[in-house]
Amino acid sequence: MVKLIALYKHPQNKEEFDQHYFETHAPMTSKIPGLRKMVVTRITGSPMGGEGKYYLMCEMYYDSHDALKAAMKSDEGRASGKDAMSFAGDLITMMIGEELNQE
């Protein structure tokens, strides 16, 4: 299982960010072809105490690297990427991971 991970730093206006993320961006992203599962986590702190660097994490699961590549090239994938850049371009870090202990 391969996943695309999006980490978002703390936005200036969390209420505005949440509204756009949960009402527009997440529903748009959930329609990307080949997406098997999407898990959104609000980061609530760090083990060392305090707020931490990140606000939100989204893990998007795909069957393979090829499935992820195809998803990103789809109309839905391009629309999701364009939307992410429009409201969170300066906040987002993207990475690809591969799960080692699959269920």
C-alpha positions in Angstrom: 0.0 0.0 0.0 1.3 3.4 -1.0 0.1 6.7 0.5 0.4 10.3 -0.4 0.8 12.3 2.8 -0.1 16.0 3.2 1.1 17.8 6.2 -0.3 21.3 6.8 1.3 23.9 9.1 -0.9 26.0 11.3 -3.0 28.5 9.3 -3.5 32.0 10.4 -7.2 31.6 10.4 -8.0 28.1 11.6 -11.8 28.5 11.2 -11.5 29.6 7.6 -9.0 26.9 6.8 -11.2 24.2 8.4 -14.3 25.4 6.5 -12.5 25.2 3.2 -10.7 22.0 3.9 -13.7 20.0 5.2 -16.4 21.5 3.0 -14.5 21.9 -0.3 -11.1 20.3 -0.4 -11.7 16.9 1.4 -14.9 16.1 -0.6 -13.0 17.0 -3.8 -10.0 14.8 -2.9 -12.2 11.9 -1.9 -13.4 11.6 -5.6 -9.9 11.0 -7.0 -9.9 7.7 -8.9 -8.0 4.9 -7.3 -8.1 6.4 -3.8 -8.7 3.5 -1.4 -8.9 5.3 1.9 -8.4 8.8 3.2 -7.5 9.5 6.9 -7.4 13.1 8.2 -5.8 13.7 11.5 -5.8 16.9 13.5 -2.4 17.3 15.2 -3.1 18.2 18.9 0.4 18.6 20.2 3.9 17.1 20.5 5.4 14.7 23.0 7.7 17.5 24.1 4.7 19.7 24.9 3.3 22.7 23.1 1.5 23.1 19.8 4.0 21.5 17.4 4.8 22.5 13.8 1.8 20.9 12.1 -1.9 21.4 12.3 -3.4 18.7 10.1 -2.3 15.5 8.3 -4.1 13.7 5.5 -3.0 10.2 4.4 -4.4 9.1 1.0 -4.0 5.4 0.3 -3.4 3.8 -3.1 -2.8 0.2 -4.2 0.6 1.0 -5.8 2.9 3.8 -7.1 1.4 3.4 -10.5 -2.1 3.9 -9.1 -1.0 7.0 -7.3 0.6 8.4 -10.5 -2.5 7.7 -12.5 -4.6 9.3 -9.7 -2.5 12.5 -9.8 -2.9 12.7 -13.6 -6.7 12.4 -13.4 -8.9 15.5 -13.7 -10.0 15.0 -10.1 -6.3 14.7 -8.9 -5.3 17.9 -10.8 -8.3 19.7 -9.4 -7.5 18.7 -5.9 -3.9 19.8 -6.3 -4.9 23.1 -7.8 -7.3 23.7 -4.9 -4.7 22.8 -2.3 -2.2 25.3 -3.8 -4.9 28.0 -3.8 -5.8 27.9 -0.1 -2.8 26.2 1.5 0.2 26.5 -0.9 2.4 28.1 1.7 1.3 25.6 4.5 1.4 22.2 2.8 4.2 19.7 2.6 3.6 16.6 0.4 5.4 13.2 0.6 4.9 9.6 -0.6 5.2 6.7 1.8 5.0 3.0 1.6 3.4 1.0 4.5 5.6 -1.8 5.7 3.3 -3.5 8.2 0.1 -4.0 6.2 -3.0 -5.5 7.7 
